[in-house]
Amino acid sequence: MARISIEQVQPGMKLSKPIMNDAGLLLFSENTILTESHINRLRDMGLTSIYVEGDHTPKVPLEEALRIIEERFSLNKDNPLMTMLKRTIIDYTKELYKK
């Protein structure tokens, strides 16, 4: 079981946890095989991540991922908005590696 970003969800993936709405009603049960229509509905609901079956671990070590982020933002060190975006990406990346 892995928690992945809604942007990473692909048709054919299987839910490993049910998805409920704010009122507690079941929208998608565990083991649902996701279709493109399901994925669009999840995005429309504002979900940012879901639990799916399988191993979705990152392909590079955390240190390398952080180095790549630093490298990509190196030309924007004086831009406060880019610095804030970089910090958000670093925090998100660290969360991905915790799972």
Stockholm file with secondary structure:
# STOCKHOLM 1.0

chainA/1-99         MARISIEQVQPGMKLSKPIMNDAGLLLFSENTILTESHINRLRDMGLTSIYVEGDHTPKVPLEEALRIIEERFSLNKDNPLMTMLKRTIIDYTKELYKK
#=GR chainA/1-99 SS CEEEEGGGCCTTCBBSSCEECTTSCEEECTTCBCCHHHHHHHHHTTCCEEEESSCCCCSSCHHHHHHHHHHHTGGGTTCHHHHHHHHHHHHHHHHHHHC
#=GC SS_cons        CEEEEGGGCCTTCBBSSCEECTTSCEEECTTCBCCHHHHHHHHHTTCCEEEESSCCCCSSCHHHHHHHHHHHTGGGTTCHHHHHHHHHHHHHHHHHHHC
//
